[in-house]
Amino acid sequence: MTSSFNSTPDRLTVSLSGDLIGGSDAMTFAIELRDKLAHHTPKRVVVDAAQVGFVNSSGLGMLIAARQSTLEHGAEFTLASPAIQLKSLLNVTKLTELMGAT
């Protein structure tokens, strides 16, 4: 998994690509996101998941943790353009609305 961050005054956009399967990638992502949120106070965080491949339970947990970190910093969280497998996983787990999936 790779992630990139793009900040504007009111918005932090995170682009994810590859498989979300937890491990060291998830830890790195969590640290980077918390660092960005601590130094930039956006009103909204948008995670672009269009280029995400396979997602397991650890990857889903990573996204839920990202949402929680975002909310703790007073920002709105949106999961944008989830790829087919992720969209299916969100539907099965009834997390589509919670994750703000668009």
N, C-alpha and C positions, 0 to 999 in steps of 0.2 A: 504494500500500500504506500502511496505517496500522497502528500498533502501540500497545498500551497495556500497562502493567506494574502488577501488583498484588502486594504483598509481605505475607507473614505470616512469623512467626519461622523456620519451617522450609522455606518454599516461596516461589518466585517464579513467578507465573503471567503469561505473556505472551500477549495476544490479538492475533492478526493478522487483517487483513481486506483484501480487494482482491487485485490481481494481484501476484505475486512475480516480478519481472522484472529485478532487480538495479538498477544505477544508484545515484543519490543516495539513494533510499529504503533500499537495502541497506546503504550506508555509515552512514547515520544510525542504522539499527537496530543495527548492529554496535557502534557507539560507545555507544549508550544501554544495550545489554545489558552490555557490559564495565563501564560505569560502575555499573550496578545490582549486578553481581557483586562489584565492588571494595568497595562500601559496604555490602553485605548478603551474608552468607555463608549461603545457603540449602542445605539438604541435597538439594533437588530443584528443578529448573526444568521447568515444564510449559508447552509452547507450544501454545496452542489454535488450531488451524488450520481450524476449522469454517466460517469466513467467508472463506476464501481462494478466489479464483477461479483464473485461469490461472497456471501455474508453468512457467517455462522453465529452462534449465540454470543460468542465473545465480541464479535464485530457489532452486533446489535447492542450489546452492553456498552460498548465504546460510544455509540451514538447517543444512547440514553444518558451516559455520563456527561457528554458534551452539552446536551440540552440542560442538564442540571447545573453545570458550571455557568452556562449562559444566563440562566434564570437567577442564579445567586449573584450575578453582577448586574441585575436589573434590566437585562436586555430580552428581547423577544427572539425565539428560536424558530427557524424554518428549515426543513429538509426539502431541498428543491430537486426536482427531476430525478427521483430515485429510479435506478435501472430496474428492469423487469423482475429479477430475482429478489431484489430488496423490496420492491413494491409488493410482491407476493408475500414475503415474510412479514411485512408490516400489516397486511390484511389478515393473515392467519393469526397473528398475535394481537390483533385489534389495537395496534399502536399508530395507525395512520393519522388519526386526528391528533393524538397526543404529540406526535412528532411534527405536526404542522406540515405534513407531506403535501407537496403540490405537484 
